[in-house]
Amino acid sequence: GFLDASPHPSPGLLWISNLVVDQSQRRKGIGSRLLKAGRRWAAEHHLNQMMLEVQTKNYPAITFAQKHGFQFCGYNERYYPNGDIALFFSLSI
């Protein structure tokens, strides 16, 4: 698995672009450990918020984000080329 994240131009924000775990390795805590490492990195770099986006049809990702304290903070109806709606979630560090 891997976590792809970078500081966003908005002050204090770490934008999570991808959090990926191979399907055969899911539900083993790998995603949680990756997210924890990202949170630690953000804190070390004086960032105070993390944000991610998921497609509305990706229920496992939505529940994963909520399980880790991320809160729904908005949506964009034109975010994905396929026309799916993006849901945005944020977490204060």
Backbone torsions as a table, in degrees:
resi	resn	phi	psi	omega
1	GLY	NA	167.6	176.1
2	PHE	-154.9	156.8	174.8
3	LEU	-119.7	124.5	178.3
4	ASP	-113.0	110.6	-176.9
5	ALA	-146.0	154.0	178.7
6	SER	-153.7	154.1	175.6
7	PRO	-60.7	139.0	-179.7
8	HIS	-96.6	154.5	177.7
9	PRO	-56.7	-26.4	174.6
10	SER	-65.5	130.0	-176.5
11	PRO	-57.2	131.5	172.8
12	GLY	80.3	13.3	-173.8
13	LEU	-113.3	130.9	171.2
14	LEU	-103.3	118.7	-179.6
15	TRP	-94.1	120.4	177.6
16	ILE	-90.8	111.7	-179.6
17	SER	-83.8	-40.5	-178.3
18	ASN	-147.2	137.6	169.5
19	LEU	-133.1	105.7	-170.3
20	VAL	-124.1	132.7	173.0
21	VAL	-131.9	130.6	178.6
22	ASP	-53.1	139.0	-175.7
23	GLN	-54.0	-37.2	-179.2
24	SER	-70.2	-14.9	-176.5
25	GLN	-109.1	4.2	-178.4
26	ARG	-71.8	158.4	179.1
27	ARG	67.0	29.4	177.2
28	LYS	-120.9	9.3	178.1
29	GLY	88.3	1.5	-177.7
30	ILE	-66.0	-46.7	178.8
31	GLY	-60.4	-40.2	178.6
32	SER	-63.3	-41.5	179.2
33	ARG	-67.3	-39.0	177.4
34	LEU	-63.6	-43.6	179.2
35	LEU	-63.8	-40.1	177.5
36	LYS	-62.4	-41.5	178.0
37	ALA	-64.2	-40.0	177.3
38	GLY	-64.3	-40.5	178.0
39	ARG	-63.9	-42.7	178.6
40	ARG	-62.4	-44.4	179.0
41	TRP	-60.8	-43.6	179.4
42	ALA	-60.6	-44.5	179.6
43	ALA	-63.2	-41.4	179.0
44	GLU	-63.7	-26.0	-179.9
45	HIS	-102.2	19.3	174.0
46	HIS	59.9	35.0	173.2
47	LEU	-96.3	143.0	-174.4
48	ASN	-116.4	6.7	-179.7
49	GLN	-152.1	145.0	174.4
50	MET	-119.6	145.2	178.9
51	MET	-138.7	146.2	175.7
52	LEU	-144.7	166.2	178.3
53	GLU	-133.0	146.7	177.6
54	VAL	-138.7	156.0	174.8
55	GLN	-74.5	148.7	-178.7
56	THR	-59.1	-30.1	-177.9
57	LYS	-83.9	-2.2	-179.0
58	ASN	-94.0	70.7	-177.1
59	TYR	-59.0	-41.3	177.6
60	PRO	-58.0	-39.5	179.4
61	ALA	-69.5	-36.7	178.6
62	ILE	-63.5	-47.7	-179.5
63	THR	-67.7	-34.3	175.9
64	PHE	-60.9	-48.0	179.8
65	ALA	-60.2	-46.4	-178.7
66	GLN	-65.8	-38.5	177.6
67	LYS	-58.6	-32.2	-178.2
68	HIS	-95.5	14.9	172.2
69	GLY	92.8	0.1	177.4
70	PHE	-70.0	140.8	-179.2
71	GLN	-116.6	140.4	177.3
72	PHE	-59.1	132.3	-179.0
73	CYS	-133.9	2.7	176.2
74	GLY	159.6	178.9	179.8
75	TYR	-150.0	164.3	177.3
76	ASN	-139.8	120.1	-177.3
77	GLU	-77.5	-8.9	-177.1
78	ARG	-128.6	35.2	-174.8
79	TYR	-83.9	-41.0	-176.1
80	TYR	-101.4	142.9	178.8
81	PRO	-59.2	-27.7	-178.6
82	ASN	-81.1	0.6	177.6
83	GLY	88.7	-1.9	178.0
84	ASP	-70.4	154.6	-179.3
85	ILE	-88.2	137.5	175.5
86	ALA	-93.5	133.8	172.7
87	LEU	-105.9	134.0	-179.0
88	PHE	-108.2	137.8	179.6
89	PHE	-129.6	141.7	179.1
90	SER	-130.3	157.6	179.1
91	LEU	-138.9	125.6	174.0
92	SER	-80.3	138.2	-179.1
93	ILE	-100.3	NA	NA
